Amino acid sequence: MVKIRLARAGAKKRPFYHVVATDSRSPRDSKFIERLGHYDPLATKPGEKLVLDAARLEHWKKTGAILSERIDFLLRQAAGKGKAEAAKAAG
């Protein structure tokens, strides 16, 4: 089963995560099928925090890949911020 989840990278006390499609049985930071983007929790600019290839993410979701809880949360959070920023710009 394919799962879309975070793989940790970066230095000690400076977390950085790659968003990857991987086999659900493999360890967190091991081989992956495809890298879909990255998540930087320490980024100061809002657009740099979560960067994804939306087309490839949709491809994997259509083929049956399951999102991890954290990825699902980050996507919902990003969608909510996008709506809030659009509302501020409109009025």
C-alpha positions as a printed Julia matrix, in Angstrom:
91×3 Matrix{Float64}:
   0.0    0.0     0.0
   1.33   3.43   -0.93
   1.27   6.17    1.68
   2.01   9.88    1.35
   3.94  11.04    4.4
   6.81  13.15    5.71
  10.46  12.03    5.64
  12.7   13.98    7.99
  15.8   15.75    6.73
  17.77  18.73    8.01
  20.09  19.14   10.95
  19.6   18.69   14.66
  17.14  21.29   16.02
  16.48  22.46   12.41
  13.75  20.15   11.07
  12.97  19.96    7.38
  10.69  17.37    5.81
  10.27  15.95    2.31
   6.74  14.97    1.33
   7.12  11.53   -0.25
   5.06   8.71   -1.68
   6.37   5.49   -0.18
   5.45   1.93    0.72
   3.65   1.98    4.07
   5.88  -0.82    5.42
   9.15   1.06    4.91
  10.82   3.09    7.7
  10.26   6.84    7.9
  13.49   8.04    6.26
  14.21   5.13    3.92
  13.67   4.68    0.19
  10.65   6.32   -1.39
   8.84   6.02   -4.69
   8.58   9.72   -5.49
   9.28  13.05   -3.79
   6.21  15.29   -4.01
   7.42  18.43   -2.27
   8.71  19.67    1.06
   7.58  21.12    4.38
   9.69  23.58    6.35
   8.13  24.26    9.78
  10.66  27.02   10.53
  10.03  29.01    7.33
   9.12  32.65    7.96
   7.25  33.32    4.7
   3.83  31.59    4.48
   4.28  30.44    0.87
   7.54  28.65    1.68
   6.23  26.5     4.54
   4.53  23.82    2.41
   5.47  23.36   -1.24
   3.82  20.52   -3.19
   3.45  19.3    -6.76
  -0.36  19.29   -6.82
  -0.65  17.3   -10.04
   1.5   14.45   -8.72
  -0.31  14.52   -5.36
  -3.66  14.11   -7.17
  -2.18  11.3    -9.29
  -1.15   9.36   -6.2
  -4.48   9.97   -4.46
  -6.32   8.65   -7.54
  -4.18   5.52   -7.57
  -5.19   4.76   -3.98
  -2.42   6.31   -1.9
  -3.38   7.12    1.68
  -2.43  10.46    3.26
  -0.8   10.4     6.68
  -2.58  12.32    9.44
   0.03  15.1     9.4
  -0.1   15.57    5.6
  -3.9   15.66    5.71
  -3.73  18.29    8.48
  -1.17  20.41    6.58
  -3.25  20.31    3.38
  -6.42  21.35    5.22
  -4.51  24.12    7.0
  -3.06  25.4     3.7
  -6.49  25.33    2.06
  -7.97  27.31    4.95
  -5.22  29.93    4.78
  -5.73  30.22    1.02
  -9.43  30.98    1.56
  -8.63  33.53    4.3
  -6.06  35.32    2.11
  -8.51  35.39   -0.82
 -11.2   36.89    1.45
  -8.79  39.61    2.67
  -7.84  40.48   -0.92
 -11.49  40.62   -2.03
 -12.78  42.87    0.67
